[in-house]
Amino acid sequence: MKRFVQFLGAATLLLSFTQCSEDATTDSAPSVQGSVKLTASINETRTELSGNDVLWKSNDRLGLFCGTKFVNAPFTTAAGGTTSADFTGDPTDPSGSEAEVFYAYYPYSAHAVLEGSVVSGLSIPAVQTFATKSFATELCPMATSGADYSRLAFRTIGTVLKFQVTGQKNVTKIELTGNDGEALAGDYTIDFVGETPEMKFSGTETTLTLTCSEPVALNDASATEFYFVLPAGIEFTKGITVKVYTDDNAEPMVKEYASPLTTRPNKLVTVKAFTYSVPVTSIEEANEALSKGTSGVTITSTTDLTAPSTLEIPNAFGHGTSTSVEIEQPVSTDLTISEKTTSDKELPETLSVEMETTASLIVDTPNLTVSLEGTYTTVEATTAENTLIVAKNTVIETLTVKKGNVKIYGTVGEIVNEGTGKIIRCIDAQDEVERTLADTRCDHILIEKPAGTLDFGGGTTTKQVCVEASVTIANLIVSPEKEHPVMVSGDNVKLTLDGVKLVCNAAKTYAVNCLDGANPDVTLSNSEIIALGTDCRAVSVVNTRATSDTSYITFDNTQARTSQTAIGNREYTADEIKYFTSRVADGNYYPRGISVGSTGGKVNIALRNNSCIEGFFYGINIAGITEPVDVAIDDSRLDGRAALNVHGQKCIFRVNRSTLVGRNYFGGPTEDFATVVLDRAVATSHSNTVTVADSEIYSYNKPQTATNHQYSIDIRSLHNTVELKGSTRLIEVGSTEYPARLNFMVCYDNSTDNVINVDPGVTVSGKEGAKVLPATVWDGSSVYAPAADADGDYPIYEAAELKWIADQINSGNYLYLEAKGRYAQVYLMNDIDLNNKPWTPMGCQNHSYTLSGVDKCAFYGEFHGTGHTVSNLNVDIVADAKGFIGKTLGKEASIKELTLKNVAIPLNDDAEIQGKWVGALVGCMGGDTNVSDCHVENVTIHAPGMYRIGGLVGVWTNTSRQNATATVENCSVKDATLTAGYAIGGFMGTIQPQKPAAGYNTIRNCSVENISITHKDQYCWGDDPNYAAYYPETGHYCYSSAPFAGDVNNVNLEKCTVGGSCTIADADGHNTYMSATWTKLPYMGEVGGNACIDGVKVSADPTPAEGYFTK
């Protein structure tokens, strides 16, 4: 059998091969005659180190005892590479009987005998064969017993010892001995009496030899693994020794391990790695060997060290290689280790030194990393910035650091740091905890090797803890003065913090900072984070490694807050509000509970089991990343300015049985905010999914101002999905002093493919009548005051809010902002459906007014449609100017990015008042008004007898202008049916702006399509005897019409088009156009004053264009 031991990391630890009978599969019972089939399984061993599998190999054989039918019957498998395999074999006596209990063992031995419940005749060979990343075939003993031999679940009863060797030699064999002459190979029996089979070893061989069928080449860069199989239960009280033989017939390298070691069943023991070194007898021989770039030297004698000597480390090595120097005998004279230039190669990357000296060691290697093992009286070190390493169990009485950092695993008495390097305390085992806590001289604590669990027993350190390898840290308080408490770097680091308290004392420090390294996995369990500095973060994941695949952040019964004590879900006091607002010092940072930004790969975040993040500006912040983030919040609380703030894409948030809290206490980039914000500040933000089930979303709106509101959810980006499920509650917290005031709790743009699904069980608590979503469909009567933003302008989410704006204008409140010296701007935040309910235009009263001067009823500000649509507009009232907006005036007036769909403006056929102004967008538009990117689709205006009727604007007036010029651009009208008396245009009815000194107004890049005009109830000047003499050609004179504009004076038309099917009909039987000298079809029905088309002054056509008029 072959065992493949595959693993992650490089830990020195024991690995249990535990039994797991569930890995076996069930087959039919064996037949009485012929071959028998059974299934044997080995546990996929993951008890102490993930990634280890023990696998069957093809032709593996096991032995079976069961009554007289199976007496040491061999079974063989043809499968390989799996932990479970089918074995076949024949009964030794097909007619024999079976016992109630079977006994099976591995590997098969023809000499095996069962006596009672003990199998004998087995042995561990003294000579074993090398196998790559494994141990030899049919070698490691395993056993199992039970009632059903068709299912065998094996357990290892021996021990595997693993050595890791680097160097440059070719190994032919390795010998292993115990330092006290322990027996290592020979006979053993298996006793099945207990619950688990037990090996009873009785061998006498004291040397184990691992032979290589072909020389195995060592490598400086990565260790080669050599595996020995040993009996369980050997006590190596004085340690072990290995001898490494090479193909150059040199003396073998001898490596002694003095520490006690015990072999136990079902264990893998990884021995400390070493480098093959050349045995020499003097400093001179050592320097000679090193000059050839050898991977290491061992000086076996110190007889020549009677005066200060120098070991020279030359640049004779290949790139990335290392070397070592070991002096076996104590040294009593000063020794210097220095660099030497001898060739065009490189210095070794690292140098390992092992010795015992009562004199001084001077390490003068400014370009090397040096590791020291042994005992030293005085060390003076000059190394590369990469460091001097004081290895575990190394003792230095006095260390003077001239240059470089120092990593300390061992014990250093006095430290004199004359350079700028860092003193780093390293820890990789529980027995180093006390020494680590006591060492206050270090700059930080480093965990760079897998260390299992380190329990600090409630101790405190004021040093930063840097984690570069997987570890569990328990019961520790980390409270540095200025640094991040915990730094996580290195790839695939799994860090568990259990019962740990992390304190951020300085500004912009992060309790756990995952800054570098792929795939960090950080779990905080039963822990606390207290971020007392300004702009701090509990956990930050910023990792740009392209190799990163998935990162994990988990809070399990863990609390993170920005105050010494928790406050909870309640209204804050004035002092508490003052404190929490002071946590924000830099608007580019903001305090954040969990912050994710610039990551490589996916990030998974989990909060569970009463975890809490409170007092941070953002509870969880996803900052401008393109990789998805998966957030699961169960039975926990997030509490801040926003519980969730998302600038990501395709992120998934699942909130179950939890509480999300948002507060208005903090100032921010916008005053209006929400407990959950799906932001659009970054272009890559879109397509996120938020599901909230059986949870509560709180909004605290204190202090209440006109520019400060806290919604439950604010959806600002595109293509998001929000699911509110189960018994979820949306709560605006009100009081006598500050009553709840929000009309709706979820703020969103309904034109951006956002989907909001709300279960029937979801409720709203707050203002009476408040609802989950804004009512974008008008009921014809509701009026709500919108919330002004920080600049005093009005974002409009609901139809009833738009109605409030119209009512304010029509009541004489023009929304003028005295402090800013301008009129308020209106921003449409949703598509609005006016539901064909009677609409009173903004800027409209039931009285007649002139086209000039300051009116009591007009819109003076800016209306921003922001790309939204107002649909089903019905202006069915008596008014002077009719349209979505009745009248605009003033140099600030403008309308932008608005679409109107399905507009109906029906007037009574019997209307008696002559000369009113009707347009879908504006009835009467002041000459200063600018319009851009506005569109009308499907408009019907029925205004018999009226004049100045247009699909977009009724009349652009000749009001005295203050602007130099005004412009209407990038606008369109499509599918318009217009019935009126005269001066009718598909785009504008009348264009009459006066000519200022700077020039004419302009209509640019505008179009009409499918315009149907009908003249009805015309007022004809020719019917008046006072005027009939002036119009002998027709006897009737009426203002003329055209598909683009009816009555035109003083305007530039640039790149404007007329398309589709356009017609003009006369319902009264009159000739409805002026003399040919007045007409320029299809653009202008009557040309008066000065007008230009694409820079050319208009001259009337001799005759009207064909196809536009019917009688």
Buried (B, 14 or more C-beta within 10 A) or exposed (E): BBBBBEBEBEBBBBBBBBBBBEBBEEEEEBEEEEEBBBBBBBBBBBBBBEEBBBBBBBBBBBBBBBBBBBBBBBBEBEBBEBBBBBBEBBBBEEEBEBBEBBBBBBBBBEEBBBEEBBBBBBBBBBEBBBBEBBBBBBBBBBBBBBEEBBBBBBBBBBBBBBBBBBBBBBBBBBBBBBBEEBBBBBBBBBBBEEEBBBBBBEBEBBBBBBBBEEBBEBBBEEBBBBBBBBBBBBEBEBBBBBBBBBBEEEEBBBBEBEEEBBBEBBBBBBBEBBBBBBBBBBBEBBBBBBBEBBBBBBBBEBEBBEEEBBBBBBBBBEEEBBBBBBBBEBBBBBBBBBBBEEEEBBBBBBBBBBBBBEBBBBBBBBBBBBBBBBBBBBBBBBBBBBBBBBBBEBBBBBBBBBBBBBBBBBBBEEBEBEBEBBBBBBBBBEEBBEBBBEBEEBBBBBBBBBBEEBBBEEBEBBBBBBBBBBBBBBBBBBBBEEBBBBBBBBBBBBBBBBBBBBBBBBBBBBBBBBBBBBBBBBBBBBBBBBBBBBBBBBBBBBBEBEEBEBBBBBBBBBBBBBBEEBBEBEEBEEEBBEBBBEBBEEEEBBBBBBBBBEBBBBBBBBBBBBBBBBBBBBBBBBBBBEBBBBBBBBBBBBBBBBBBBBBBBBBBBBBBBBBBBBBBBBBBEBBBBBBBBBBBBBEBBBBBBBBBBBBBBBBBBBEBEEBBBBBBBBBBBBBBBBBBBBEBBBBBBBEEEBEBBBBBBBBBBBBBEBEBEBEEEBEBBBBEEBBBBBBBBBEEEBBBBBBBBBEBBBBBBBBBBBBBBBBBBBEEEBBBBEEEEBBBBBBBBBBBBBBBBEBBBBBBBEEEBEBBEEBEBBBBBBBBBBBBBBBBBBBBBEBBBBBBBBBBBBBBBBBBBBBBBBBBBEBEEEBEEEBBBBBBBBBBBBBBBBBBBBBBBBBBBBBBBBBBBBBBBBBBBBBEBEBEBBBBBBBBBBBBBBBBBBBBBBBBBBBBBBBBEEEBBBBBBBBBBBBBBBBBBBBBBBBEEEEBEEBEEBEBBBBBBBBBBBBBBBBBBBEBEBBEEBBBBBEBEBBBBBEEEBBBBBBBBBBBBBBBBEEEEBEBBEEBEEEBBEE
